[in-house]
Amino acid sequence: MFNIFISSTCDGFKSYREEVRELITALGFNDIAMEKWGANPKPPVNVVKEALEESDIYVGIFAWKYGSLIKNEAVSYTHYEYRIARQLQIPRLVFMTDPNGTFPVRYMANNRGLINNLRAEIKGEITVAYFNTEIDLVRLLSTSLFQLVTSSRKFQNSNREEKAILKLRQLINADFVARRNEVEYHGDESGREWFIPEIARCNVGKYYIARDSVRREVADWLLRSQCPYLFLVGPSGIGKTNFLVMEFIHHIVSENKHGQSLLLPEAVLFLPLGSYEPKESFLDNLEGFINRSARLGISSETLENLIENRCVLLILDGLDEFVRNHGEEKYSSLFESLRKHIDPQSAKVIISCRDPIYKRLKTKGLFEDQRLETIDVPSLTLAEVRDDIKNRLGTNSPGYIAVTSNQALIRFARNPLLLEMMCRISRESWKRLVKAQTMGRLYDLWFEEIIATSAKPEEMMEDEFLEDTRTKVGKIAGLMLKGRSDLIAESELENQGLPLSRLQTLTRQPFGIFIKQTSEEWSFVHDSFREFSLAKTFATELTSKNYDLLANTSSFDYVGAETYSFLHDLLPTDQEFYRHIKKALNSTKDDKTAWNNITRNCFEAIGIIGEESAEPFIETAVKILCPTKGPYDQSLEDLASLKTKYNVVRCLERLHRSAPRPYYRHVLDKAWGKDPSWDCFGANAIRGFHKREPHPGFFPPMVYNLLQYTSDNFKQKEVSHCLLTLLEKQLPKQLDMDAKYLEINCTFALIRWLHKEHISRVKELLKTTPLSSSSKGNLFHALLRFKKPGIFDGCSNLFDGMELCWVFISQTMVLTNFVFQNVTFREYDESKLEGFPSSAFVGCKRV
């Protein structure tokens, strides 16, 4: 460890000395500073000389005060320290305030003769560097100190791992300092290493709201937990990368003082999973990123030794981006490669992930073979939002008044990224935003604000500029949707006539819609911007009757229910939505592809945003699924593909009165049951319509409102007849996968829609039609919903080989004679099937 002696006057330099000491500690060195000396019976000059004799490097910081004189001497302590360092031939780094700079006048001595002489003496002997602010000083010291240390014999005699750790720590700290210079002092990016490029999209600086509770939880895991993996989860823009890069890594390297090396890692290895290449090993990916980003030349062997010896903390940022780029099936290969280099008894790995992706992976059991802990990064509290705006803008500001009087603004501002943007808008903008009472309207105005702020004056004079810009933004969101990615390549934008060179105004920070993520790819600044753009495009196309994205996109890949929330705000009534969709379907019947795409997208949307007044859609859905012999309905039979039909069936399931309505609000509230019950249970349906290969799955579970579940639902008997007719007459003629998917979704919808008069038809269907195991399980649930004694008498053989997911079967059911034959129980819970004798299970599997 290198010992660094810090010399300066105290008056006016407290904050500077703190910054310097923090940097020295962060680099893994020992700061020899008077703040640490304490009481000592020896004379101060002796203490100073002994400290310098133990030091490897002298750092002098000089402003315009000569400092306190040594007793009975005509020289100050700072002057004496410099001379002793020179006498001992200690390498010296000296930094002086810029004579033409902005260092505060109050820290200048009345008689500057002594300090001027000292400054002249030093400049006559060595080369000095000049600074104005703490950031200037830290940036200069970081570079100079690293150059001096790496050229020393002590460093050259270090092993490869020690050299690598020092390089890593220096680059990370240089990145922190450069970012602070950007945010706090509006500096540029010149000289920045960009060791962690992801920090570019983070709001780091003096306005960052610290997450002390999260830091304590993570630190507790790091120091005490036996679990090797920690998942840091939260929604987009909540500050996961921000927390890891600026707050937590900085906390680790700053606090890693002598005596803590057994508790805290010596350095951090950061790997963004968005750029991970599954075809290569984990170690190759890590080596490539480290050397490509930082040009350090650290070998894979050295990295492997650092990991195995637990010298470093591994941070894998953006598992959701990895899953989005490569699919869930590649997740296992990622961890298989990672485990080859990780000792679960000693390793520590932090993985960040957006919570919807994390929950989906966890639901599918992909984490079951790993010991892990999870920490949620919460939204900002209302108090934190108010305090931040109050501190930055003042209680009399339009911003503070608006936020405290508008709940939509408060919800918007609880995301740190959006809060940062809000705090930089004009007084006039606040007047407009305060009128927005829904999130959709708020985002609508916010996009207008960004476009207006970014535009040139002559552009804003054009009547169509705003709408034209919105259209271009929507097209970019649509291209990302079709590519199933949050990124878009510049080359693709060029090919589509949407070069960002013409939209550069929308990439300026902080009022930007797009941000550059790689050398050739862009993304939306925040996921919610992309989701709003899709919702806005959806609503605009419906109302304008100019169908582009809706007609040419096979299925909307919504990241989450937030998109539908925006759509609900933009088209606030079901009647209005119904009217526009009816026109869209009537006007596109001559184009089969466009009609099917619009039908799928619109029905999927209405199934999520529809409320009680959405019930006219049920009649339209029945006409599409089971057209009569009328001329209009007959044309629907020719138009509607099987894929369209199984999407429409999913809509029907959600429009039943026993389903949560509107469904998007249910999803946003995360109102799922924790255990199987009559109110919440598993069932099989085709999910992932936006994927290249949809597949059956049972999550999220079906949630039932039992009070509204009766057979007098609107169109209950008609829909039940329609679904059974599809299964009885149409599906047996079909052999392709889409027909099988329609079969599964029909049986899924029948759990809600089966009419009591059609129970016998279900049993007959099971006898005469070969159904999939998923469909049999769904029909078992459909009959079970009636809670009728004897409904399963003599029917055990009809459900042979069915699949039941997250099943709940009450003991009140008369199933004593029922035998589960060759049944697969997924997410099996013994307590939900208790009371059945062992003879009731023959050849069953529990997964």
N, C-alpha and C positions, 0 to 999 in steps of 0.2 A: 504494500500500500504506500502511495506517495503522500508525504506530509507537505501541506501547502501553508505557508505563513502569510497571514493577511495583515497588511500595515496601512493605516489611515488614521486621520483624526476622527473623533466620534461625532463632533458637532456637525450636523447636516448630512451625516453619512450613515445613519442607522439603517434606513431602508436599503441603501446600496450594499452595506456590509451583509445584511440578511440575504439579499439576492445572491451575492458572491458565495457566501457560506453554503447556501442551498445548492448552488451549482456544483461546488466542490464535493459536497456529500453525494449528490446525484451521480457524479462520475465515479464514485467509489473511492474517493480520496479522503484523507483526514485533514480537516481544517485546523490549523494552529492559530487560533484567534483569542484575543484577550477575554472575550465573553466566556470562555471555558476555563480560565485559569483559577479563579477563586482566590481564597486567602493563602498567603505564603509568607513565612518569616524572612525570606531573602529580600534584598533590595530589588526594586522593579527592574533596574538595568541588568541585574544578574539573571532574573527570570526571563527577560527578553533575549539575552544572549544564549542561554541554555535552550530556549525554544527554537531559536534560529539554528543552533548547532544540530538540532534533530530534524530540521526541515530539508526537503529536497528542492523546493522552489519558493522563491519570495515573490509575493504579489503586492505592489504598492499602488495606492489610490490617492491622488492628490487633487485638491481643489484650490482654494485661495486663502486657506488658513494654515499658519505654520505649525500650530499645535502647542500643547503644554510643554514647558521647558523642564528638563531634568534638574533636580535640586542641585544648586551650586554649579550649574553648567549653563553655557550660553547656547545650547543646542536642544531641540525638541526631541521627544521620544520617537516621532516618525522619522526625523532626520537621522537619529542615532540608529534606528532599525535598518535604514537603507545602508548606512555606512558599514554596519556589522555584516550585513548580507554580502556587500562588496568584498569586505575583508575575508570572509569565509569562502568567497568565490562560489556562492550559491547562484544558480541561474535566476535572473531577475526579469519580471514582467511588470512594467509600470504603465499606468493609465492615468491620464490627466484630463481635467475638464477643459473643454474647447475654449480658447481665449475669445473666440467670436461666437460662442454658443449661448445657450439659454439657461445655464446653471443659475439657481436663484441668487439674487444680489445679497439677500440677508446672510448668506454664508460666506461673504467676502470680508476679510479683515480690513480695519481702517488703515493700518500700515502694512502694505503688501511687499515691503522690501525683502524680508526674510524668506517668504515663500517664493518670491520671484527668483531669489538667488538659488534656493534649493531646486526649483524647477529647471533653472539654467544649468546647474551642476549635473543633474540627472541627464538632461538632453544632450549634454556634452559627452556623456559616457555610453549611453545606450539609446536605442530607438524606442520612442514611446508612442502610444496610441491615444487618441482623443475621444471623449464621449460627452454626451449631454444628459441622457436619461439612464435609468437603471437597465432598461432593455439594451441600450447601446453598450453599456459596460459588460453585461452578461454575454452578449453576442461576441464581443471582441475577446473577452477572457476565454470563452469556450473554445474558440478557434486557436488562439495563441497557446493556451494551456495544453490542448490536445497535440498540437504540433511539437511543442517542447517535450512533452512526456514521451511521445512515440519515437523521438529521435534520441532519447536517453539510453545509456547502457543498461540501466535497470529494466527498462521496457524490453529491450532487445534480448535480454536474458530470460524473459518470461516465457511460459509455454504457450502453445497456440490457443488454448482455451482462455487463458488470462488476457491475451491480446484481443481475442474476439469479443470478450465481454466489454473491455474498455471501448472498443470501436462502436459496439452496439449502444452503450450508454451515452457516448458522446453524440452520436447521430440522433438518438431519440431526444436528448435535451436540446440539441440545436434546432430540431423541428418544433419543440414546444416554444422555444424562445422566439423563433421566426413567426410562429402563428400568433403569439401574443403581440408581437410588433405590428402585425397586420391589423389585429382587432383593436388594440388599445391605443396605438399611435398612428393608425391608418398608413402603415408602411407598406411597401410593395413586397413581392416575393423574391427579390433578388438575393442570391446566395443561399436560397433555401434548398435543403437536400431532398425534401419530400420522402423521407424514409417511410412514412406512413401516409400514402396518398389519400386514404379515406378521411383524414382529418380535414381535407379541403371542404367537405360538405358539412362540417360540424360548426356549431356556434360556440366557439371557445374564446374566453377572454374575460374581461372584468364584469360582463353581464351574465356570465354563465351562473346558473342557479345550482349550487353544490347539492349533491345527493348524499348527505352525510349518513343517513340510515342505510342506504345501499352499500356505501363504502364499508361501513362497520360489518355488515353481513358478509360481504365478500372477504374482508380481512379475517373475519372469524373462521370462515371456511378455509382460507389459505393457511392459517396458523394451527387450526385444531381439527378440522374434519379429516376423516379417513377416506372420504370419497375422492377419487382422482379427477372427476369431471364436475364442473359447475356450469349450468346453463343460465345465461343472463337473458331474460326474455322481456318483450314489451312491444307495443305497436311501433310502426314506422315514425321516425322523427322524434321519438320520446327521449333520445339521448343515450342510446346504448354504446355506440362507437365513441361518442363524445365522452361519456363517463370512463370508458376503458382507456382511451388514448390520453386524455388530458388529466383526468382526476385520479384514476386508480393507478395507472402506470407511474404517473408523476409522484403519487403518494408512496409507491413502493421504492422507487429509486431515491427519493428524497429522504425516506426514513431508514434506508438500509445502512445503518451506522455500525460501527465496530461493536461486535458482541451479538449482533442480530443475524449474522450470516447463516446460522442454522435454522432460523425462523423464516427469513425472507429470501427470495431468490436474488441473485446478484444482477440479473438483467432480464429483459423481456424479449421474447420472440413473437412477433405479430405477423399473422398470415391472413389476408382477406380471402375468404372462400369463394367469393364471386369470380376470382380469376383462377381458381383451382382447376387443374387438368386431371381428370380421373384416370387417364391412360398412364400417367406417371405415378411413381410412388410418392407417399407423403413427404419423405425426406428430399426427393428431387424437387417437389413443388416448393418446399420451404427454402431450399438452397437457391432455386431459381429466383424466387421473390426477393430474398435478402440481397442477393448479388445484383439483381436487375435494378432494384429500387435504390440500393445504397452503395453499389459498386465497392463492396468490402473485400471480395475475394475469399470469403469464408468457405472452407470445404465442407462437403456433406459429412465427412468423418468427424470434423471438429464440432459441427452442429449436433451430431449423434452423441458425442461425448458430453456435450453441455446438457443435453436432455437427459441422458442416462444418469448423470451425476447430480441431477436436480439443481443445476446452477442457474437455470432459467425457468421462467413461467411462460407456458405456451398460451397464446391468445389466438383463437380462431374466430374471426369476425364474419358474420353474415352467412350462417348455415342456410337461411331461407333463400339467399341468392344462389347458393350451390344447388339446392333442391330445384329451384326454378330453372336453372340453366341445364341441369343434367337429369332431373327426375328423382323420385324417391328411391328407386331401386339402386341408384348409385351411392346412396347414403351408407349402406353396409360396406361397400368396398372402400369408402373413405376411412371408416373406422377400423376395418381390418388392416389397412396399411398403417394407420396411426398406431394401433396396438403393437405392431412389430417393434416400435421404438419407444414405447411407453411402459414403464414399470408401474403397474397399478398400486403397488405398495408405497411408492414415494412420489410419483408424478403428480403434477398439478396442471390442469388444462381448463381454461375458460372458453366457452363457446357462446357467442351471441346469436340470437335468432328472434325473428318476429314471432309473436305469440301464436298467431293462427297456424303457422307452419309447425312450430314446436308441438302444439297440441295435437295436430293431425298425425305427426310422426309418433308421438307418444301413444295415441289412441291405437295405432296400428302395431304397437308392441315393438317398435324398432329400438327402444332404449332398454328393453327388459334385461339384456345381458350385460348392462353397464351399471356400475355404481355411480350415481350422480346426485347432485343437489340442484335445486332451481331457485333463482331469485328473480322476482318481477321488478322491473323498473317502472314505477308508477307515474301517472300523469301528475303535473304540477297541481298543487292544491289551490283552491280559490284564494286562500290567503297569500300564497306565494305569488300568484298572478297579480293580485292587487298590490302587494308590497313592491314587486319589481317595477310595475308601471308607476307607482307612487314615487319610488326612489329615482326613477329615470326621468319622469315627465312632470311630477308634482301633482298634488291633490286638486289643484285648480285647472289642470290641463283637460282639454276635451277628451283625450284618451282615457284618463282615469274616470271621468264622469261617465263616458260611454260604457266602459267595461263594467262599472258598478251598477249600471242600470239596464244592461242587456244580457240575458242569460246565454244567448247564442254566441255573443262575443267572448264571454267567459269560457265557454266550452271550446271555442276555437283557440283561445290563448293558452289553454292548459297543455298544449303541445309546445315544447320549448322553441322549436324552429319557427313555428307560426307566431309565437309571442315575440320573438326577436324581430320578425318582419313588421308586426303591428306597431312596434315601438318606434318605427322610423317613418311613419306616414305623416301626411300633412294635416293641419287643422280641418281643412275642407273635406278631406277624406274621412275623418272621424264623423263628421256630420252625416255623410252618406251611409257609412257602415252602421251607425247606431240605429238606423231605421230597419235594418235587416233582422227579422225575428226568427228566421229558420237558417239552418246551416247551408242549405242549397242556395238561398238568396244571398247569404253572407259571402260564399265562395264566388257567386256570380259577380257581385260588386267588387270583390277582391281581385278577380281577374281583370275587370275593367280598370282597377287602380294600377295594377302592375303594367298593363298595356299602355295606359295613359302616361304613367311615370316614365316608361322606357321609350316612348315614341318621340320622334322629332316633331317640332311644331308644325311643319308643313304636312306631316302625315296625319296629325290629328284634325286637320282641316278637311280631310277627305271623309265624306259621309259614310263610306263603306269600309273604312280602315278597321274599325273595331270588329265588325262582323267577319271581315276577311281574315283578320288575325286569329280570331276564335276558331274559324273553320280550319285554318292551317294547324293550330294546336290540336284540334280534335283529330285531324288526319294522322298526326304523329302518334297520338295515343292509340289510334286504330292500327297503325303499323306495328306498334309494340304488342298490341293484343293479338294480331295475326301471327307474330313471331313468338308468342308466348314468352316474352322477355320484358324486363324493365329497362333494357338498354336498346338503343337504336344506333346503327352505324351511320357515319356521315355519308358513306358511299350510297347507302340505301336511300337516305334523304335526298341526295342529289338525283338518283334515278327516278324518284317520285316527284321531282320538281319542287322539293321543299328544303332547299339548302339553308342551313342555319346561318350562313353568311348573310342571308337576307333577313334573318330574324335575330341578329346579334343583340338587338335591344332587349330581347327576352332572356338573355343569358347573363345580364349584368347583376352583380350582387349589390345590396341584399335583395333587390326587387327583381328576381329572376324566376322564370318558370322552369328553365332547363339548366342543367349543370353538366359539365364535362366530367365523365367518370374515368375514361381511359384515353389513350392518345387518339382513338378513332371513334369513340362511342359516347353518347349522351343519354341522360335520363331526366325525368322530372325531378325537381328539387325535393319534392315530397310525394309519397305515394297517393295521398289524398288529392293532389293536383291532377294526377293521371285519372283517378277514379271520377273526379268531378268532370274532367274533360270528356270522358266517355258518356257520363250521364247527360251532360249538356248537349253533346252531339246527338245522342239518342232522342232527347226531347225536341231538339231543333229540327231533326229530320222528320219526325212525326208531324210536327205542326206545319212545316214548310212543304211537306209532300215531296221532298227531294231526297230519296232514299239512296244513300251511298254505302255508308258503313253498315247499316242494318241489312241491306240487300246483298252485300258482298262478304259478309262475315258469317261463317257457319254457326258460331256460337260465341257469345260474349264471355271472355275470361275475366270475370270480376274477381278482384283480389279479395274483396270482402263485402259485407252487407252495406258498407258505407256508400258504395256507388248507388245502390237502390234507395238509400236514404236521401241522397241528393236528387235522384229522379223523382221520388215522391214529393219533394219540396218544389221541384220545377214543374211537375204536372200534378197539382195537389188533389185532384178529384178523380175517382175511378170512372165517373161518367165521361169526363173529358178524355181520359186515356182510352176508354172503350170506343169513343167516337173516332179518334184518330187511328186506332188500330184497324177498325172496320174499314175505313177509307183506304188504308195502306194495303189491306188484303184484297179489297175489291179492285184496286188500281194496278195490281201486279200479277193478276192471274194468268196473263199471257207469258210471263217469264217464270217458269217452274222453279228454277234455282233461287231467284230473288224472293218468290212467294214463300218457299220453304224456310229460307233464312230469316225473313221477317217474322214469320209465324213462330219459329222456335224462339227467337230473341224476345219477341213481345210477350209470348205466353210465359216464358221463364221469368220475365220481369213482373208480370201481373201476379204470378204465383207468390212473389216475394213482397210486393208492395200492396197487394189487394186487400181491401177490408170488406165489411158487410156489403157495401154498395157495388162490389166487384162481381156479384153473382150473375149478372148477364153474360159474363165470360163463360160460365158453365154451359150455357145453351150453345154458344158458338163452338166450344170445345167438343161437345157431343156431335155436332154436325160434321166436324172435321174427322172425328174418330169413326163414327158410324153413320155416314151419309145415307139419306133416304133416296128414293127414286126421282125426286124432283130435279129439274135441269140444273139449278144452282148447286145443290148438294152432290149431284152426280159428278160435276166438274171437280169438286173437292176430293172425291175419291180418287180421281186421276192425278190430282196435284200433290196430295199429302204423302210424303215418304214415310217409311217406317220410323226413321230417326226423328222426323217431326212429330209423329204420333207419340213416341215414348217421351219426348219433351213435354208435349201437351198433357199427357197423363200425369207427369210430375206436378204440373200446374194444378190439375184437378185435385190432387191429394192435398195441396196446401190451401185450396179454396173451401174445403169442408169446414163446417162450423166448429168441429172439435179440434181443428188445427190452430196453432197460434197465429193470430192475424192482427196487424200485418207481420209477416214472417221476418222481415229485416229487423224490426225492432226487437223481436224475440232473440235473434242472433246477436245483435249488438249488446243486449242485456245479459248474454251468455246464460240464459235461463234453462240450463240442462239439468236433469236429475242426476244425482250421484249414484243412485242404486236403481236397479230395475223395479218397477212397480206398475200398478194399473195406469198411472199417469205418465210413465216414461219407460219405454222399452225398445229393444232393438228390432230391426226388420231389414230385409234386403231390398235395395233399390240400385238402379244404375246411376252412378255418380261420375263426376268429372267429364261433363259434356264438352268442356273446352279443351280437353286433352285429345291427343291423336288416337288414343285407345281407351275409351270409357270402360269402366269395369264395375261389377256389383260390389256393394259395400253396405255396411249397416249404420255407419255414423255420419252425421249426428243422429242420435236416437229420435224416435217418434215421441212427440209430447202430446198428450191428450188432455183436452178440457172435458172431463166426464160429464159436467153439468149440461153441456151443450150437445152431448152425443146422444141423439135420438134418431129414430128412423123417419122423422118428419123433416129432415133437413131439406133445404131447397133442392129440388131435382134428385132427391136421394134414390128413388126407385128407377128413374130414367138413367142416371149415371151407372148404377149397379147393373142394369140390363145392358148398357152399352159396353162396359168393361168385360162382362161375361160373354157377350156376343163376339167380341174380338178374340177372346180365348177359345171359344167353341168353334167358330166358323172360319176366321181369317188366318189365325196363326198356324194351325196344322198344315196349311198349304205352303207356308214359308219355311225355308231351311237356313237362311243366312243369319248372321250374328245380330243384325238389327231386329229381326223378328224375336230372337231370344231375349234381347233387351226389352222389347215391348212387352213380352210375356211377363218378365219379372216386375216391370213397373206397373202393369195392370194388376197383378196380384198384390203389389205393395199398396196401390190406391184402394183396393177392395177392403183392406183392413179398416178403412174409415167408411167407405161407400157401400159395402155389402148390405143389401136390404134383407130383412127377415124372411120375406117371401121367396128369396133366391138361395136359401141355404141348401136346399135339395139339389140345385143346379151346380153348386160348388162340389158336392159329393159326387155327382155324376161326372163332372169334369175330371175329377181326380181318378175316376175309374176308367175313363175312356181316352184321356189325352196324356201322352208322356210329357210330364213337366219337370223342370229342373229342381234340384234340391232346394234352391233359394225360393222358388215359387211355392213349393210345398210348404215350406216354413211360413211364408207369408199367409197362405190360406189357413194354416193352423191358427195363426194369430187372428185372422178375420173371424173364424168361428168362435174362438176363445172370447172375443170381445162381447159376445151376447150373454155370456155367463148363464147359459141354459143347462140345467141338469139333463144329462143323457144325450147331449148334442154329439158326443164322440162315441157313443155306444156302437160297438161293432165296426169302428172305423180305423182301428190301429193300422191295418195293412195299407190304407190309402196314403198314409204319411211315412211309409217305409223310405228311409234314406234322406229324409228332409234335413235341412240345416236351420238351427235355431240360434239366434244371436242375442246375447244379453237378455235372456229370456226370464219372464216372470210368470209363474203359474200358481195361482192361489190354491190353497188347500180346500177352499170352499167349493172349488170345481169338482164335479162328480167325474173323476177320472180314475177311479179305483181299478177299473178293468182295462184301462188303456195301457198299451205296451209300446214303449219307445224303441222302435226297431231300426238299427243301423243309423241312428240320428247323430249328427255332428253338433255338439254344443260349443258355440264360440263365446268367449268371455263368460265362461261358466261360473256360476255362483251356487255352491251347494245349498245355501240357506234358502234359495228361491225355489228349490225342488224338493225340499224335505217332506217327509211323510209318505213318500213312495217306496214300496218294497224293492229290494234289489232285483226281484224278478221282473220289475217294470222296465228294466233296461237290458236290451239284448243287442249285442254288437255295436254299442254306442261309442263314440269318440268324444273326448273333452279336450278342446284346444284353448 
